[in-house]
Amino acid sequence: MVTPVKALNEIQLDEYGLLKNTQDWNHDIALVIARDLDIKILTTDHWKVIDAMRKHYNVFGVAPAIHNICHANHKSEEWVHELFGTCLNAWRVAGLPDPGEEAKTYLNDM
């Protein structure tokens, strides 16, 4: 039986707050990371973004264009910011690996 993660210090993150071992990611870890980012609850909309990011990364190995996720969900470009603060925070909660310096800048500035 796997014990649910309850605290951030139980998760191995790099200096950017990204999960070191992406194989460790699960819903409990997403909740803990979100809570650390002052996201109190992950709503259905949060999970839509997380699932879309994870699916895109698993298929293409790169960060998705956030506007495509917003468009697919019939939302404005600000939707992900309203949910996560930054696109990089969404990436963190989704438990995806370090996307590289250029992508981190892109995800943080969107």
For each residue, the residues with C-beta under 8 A, 3 or more apart:
1:
2:
3:
4: 28
5: 10 11 26 28 29 32
6: 10 32
7: 10 32
8: 11 13 32 33 35 36
9:
10: 5 6 7 32
11: 5 8 19 24 29 32 33
12: 19 20 21 24
13: 8 16 17 18 19 20 33
14: 17 18 19 20 98
15:
16: 13 98 104
17: 13 14 33 36 37 92
18: 13 14 91 92 96 97 98
19: 11 12 13 14 22 24 25 29 33 92 95 96 97
20: 12 13 14
21: 12 24
22: 19 25 95 96 97
23:
24: 11 12 19 21 29 95
25: 19 22 29 30 94 95
26: 5 29 30 95
27: 30 31
28: 4 5 31 32
29: 5 11 19 24 25 26 32 33 95
30: 25 26 27 33 34 42 50 93 94 95
31: 27 28 34 35 42
32: 5 6 7 8 10 11 28 29 35 36
33: 8 11 13 17 19 29 30 36 37 92 93 95
34: 30 31 37 39 42 46 93
35: 8 31 32 38 39 40
36: 8 17 32 33
37: 17 33 34 84 85 89 92 93
38: 35 85
39: 34 35 42 46 83 84 85 89 93
40: 35
41:
42: 30 31 34 39 46 47 50 93
43: 46 47 83
44: 47 48
45: 48 49 73 79 83
46: 34 39 42 43 49 50 83 84 93
47: 42 43 44 50 51
48: 44 45 51 52 69 73
49: 45 46 52 53 69 73 79 80 83 84 90 94
50: 30 42 46 47 53 54 90 93 94
51: 47 48 54 55
52: 48 49 55 56 64 69 72 73
53: 49 50 56 57 63 64 69 90 91 94 96
54: 50 51 57 58 94 95 96
55: 51 52 58 59
56: 52 53 59 60 62 63 64 69
57: 53 54 60 61 62 63 64 94 96
58: 54 55
59: 55 56
60: 56 57 64
61: 57
62: 56 57 99 103
63: 53 56 57 91 96 99 103 106 107
64: 52 53 56 57 60 68 69
65: 68 69
66: 69 70 77 80 87 90 107 110
67: 70 71 77
68: 64 65 71 72
69: 48 49 52 53 56 64 65 66 72 73 80
70: 66 67 73 75 76 77 79 80
71: 67 68 74 75
72: 52 68 69
73: 45 48 49 52 69 70 79
74: 71
75: 70 71 79
76: 70 79
77: 66 67 70
78: 81 82
79: 45 49 70 73 75 76 82 83
80: 49 66 69 70 83 84 87 90 110
81: 78 84 85 86 87 110
82: 78 79
83: 39 43 45 46 49 79 80 90
84: 37 39 46 49 80 81 87 89 90 93
85: 37 38 39 81 89
86: 81 89 90 107 108 110
87: 66 80 81 84 90 91 106 107 108 110
88: 91 92 104 107 108
89: 37 39 84 85 86 92 93
90: 49 50 53 66 80 83 84 86 87 93 94 107
91: 18 53 63 87 88 94 96 99 107
92: 17 18 19 33 37 88 89 95
93: 30 33 34 37 39 42 46 50 84 89 90
94: 25 30 49 50 53 54 57 90 91
95: 19 22 24 25 26 29 30 33 54 92
96: 18 19 22 53 54 57 63 91 99
97: 18 19 22
98: 14 16 18 104
99: 62 63 91 96 103 104 107
100: 103 104
101: 104 105
102: 105 106
103: 62 63 99 100 106 107
104: 16 88 98 99 100 101 107 108
105: 101 102 108 109
106: 63 87 102 103 109 110
107: 63 66 86 87 88 90 91 99 103 104 110
108: 86 87 88 104 105
109: 105 106
110: 66 80 81 86 87 106 107
